[in-house]
Amino acid sequence: MLLPADRRSEILDICRAEEIFIVEDNPYGLLGFDKPSPNAMRASDSENVIYLGTFSKTIAPGLRVGWALVPQSLKEKMVIASESSILCPSNFTQLVISSYLANQPWRDQIASFAKLYKERRDAALAALDKYFPKGATWTKPGGGFYIWVTLPPEIDTNALVPKAIAAKVAYVPGTAFYADGFGSWSLRISFCHPTPERITDGIKSLAGVIKTEMESRQIN
């Protein structure tokens, strides 16, 4: 989810006033579909924003290389924290990334990925419109990999997982994104990997599972 520009500015102002650092985790920021991605919050405040990025979403997931842009006052602490956490990151994968960025048209590759993911997002949204039951709502993402679906509150998406898997569909229950168990009637689906045809088939199957559950609970 991307905060509106005015809300982002408001958060920056509040955190500056209260001397609170902002952690801006932005793995999908370059994968916008419908319009250019907005500037990162760090572009407006390099002294109060810790910016996290990764190449796993824009180049190759198997490389698992990320980076952090941090205020100068935190740099030494971040290095110590990194060393104590991961000891020694792979030199090989870092050199692969460095060589790729220096010698390949990586911006063109990201643009081609964004086009591919947009086609898959469009297929997912079309399938949701066609097959999902009344009472369900979902986001229409302008980038990234995922769609957030909200079902009637009587539906427990955790309990529904085995039935979905039996129908050869997988999703992440909404409770995985909250610390207090909230969101049990929500779920996140990914459209980044399957072809548009498989996305359509998968959402159709998932819709069948949800409709059956709603009928068993007499939810209109």
Secondary structure, 3 states (H helix, E strand, C coil): CCCCHHHHHHHHHHHHHHCCCEEEECCCCCCECCCCCCCCHHHCCCCCEEEEEECCCCCCHHHCCEEEECCHHHHHHHHHHHHHHHCCCCHHHHHHHHHHHHHCCHHHHHHHHHHHHHHHHHHHHHHHHHHCCCCCEECCCCECCEEEEECCCCCCHHHHHHHHHHCCCCCEEHHHHCCCCCCCCEEEEECCCCCHHHHHHHHHHHHHHHHHHHHHCCCC
